Every structure is written in structure tokens, then in C-alpha cells.
């Protein structure tokens, strides 16, 4: 059985909640202790934003779920809309400083992983920064869709910026040492050697006609 435990609930003069926190307390039967019940904190709900009179349902600023409603009668969480009249603080739903584009980069990463190319790149570029730069330029080249957006501007707005932490954003478009390295013949041979090794796992005859690819 679950219930909401409220701590240090303070109201403003107009009846709105000034402060207070809550947790979900779970009670279980235990005949070995006094009172035959044992209580434990199952989850911290965080700051109380709204609570009904019987303290069975409320809206909370959870440290793990964000703004969420919890009903102890049904023991269920449910989302809360930004225009919910029970929430009096408009700052709880601020506009983000930048809108991150998720889908396109994520789809490219999934494809690279599924076809095995991401493993080939990881093997070819031992340095983390070089490896992530290659991924970033690759995703930019595919997803820019004919637009003239620079790679650094694309990266700042993309989901890729969250999964490639070693990329120096300000240097993506003018990193001469990186572009010189990409033109290095030894690096190209290393990449295609690793690529052929990977492809031959499923197709032993792959690349037998390639010049300079006498491997395995």
C-alpha cells in the first residue's frame, strides 16, 4: 500500500504553496515488528506544487520525472500540461534557449551502427576527438539536405552534440589539422583495410579486386 508523505508544507497568504516536499511511502505487513507494519520510502516526489485536501493526489516537481502528477489511490503517475490551472508558477515551463533537433542525427547514427560502419570508424580512428569529428562531419553532410548551414552551427542545434562530447564546436568548420589528416593516404588505407575486414565477415570475396588490399 502506497501513500504520499508531505514534509514542511508552507502556504502563501493567497493559498498557493510556498514550499514543501513529498515522498511515496510504501507500507508492508510484517508480524515480526511492533504494529505489524513496515514503512519505507519508495520514491522521492520532490517539491509539492499542488496537493488535494486528503493528500492522496498531487502535482510535484520530481528530481527524476520532472513536473508530474501522482495519485496514491491508483498508484500511478500521469503527465501535466503547462496550462493546468492547478499550477500557479509559470516559470516551471520556460521556453528552452535552443531547440535541439533529434530525429535526423539519431536516424543516421542508428543506420551507421546497423550497417557496421560506426565500428569500422572507431577502429580506424583511435583518437576520441578525431573519431567524433568524423562522425559529426558525416552526419552534417547527410542531414544538411542541401542547405548552406555550417557544420558548427548544425552541431550546436543537433542531438549529436549530446553524444559527441569531445568535439570542439568552434573549430568544426576551420580545423586545418583535421582536414589535412583526412587527406592522409595512410589513414585512407587504414580505413578501407578495416572496412574490407568487416565486410569479409559476411562476404569472404569482398574487395578481392581492390588494389593494395591484400589482407587477411
Secondary structure, DSSP 8 states (H G I E B T S, - for coil): -EEEEEEEEEE-TTS-EEEEEEEEEEEEE-TTSGGGEEEEEEEEEEEEEEE-TTSSEEEEEETTTEEEEEETTTTEEEE--TT-TT---GGGG---SS--B-HHHHHHHHHHHHHTHHHHHHHH--SHHHHHHHHHHHHHHHHSTT----HHHHHHTBTHHHH-TT--GGGTTS-HHHHHHHT-HHHHHHHHHHHHHHHTTT-TTTTTTSTT----
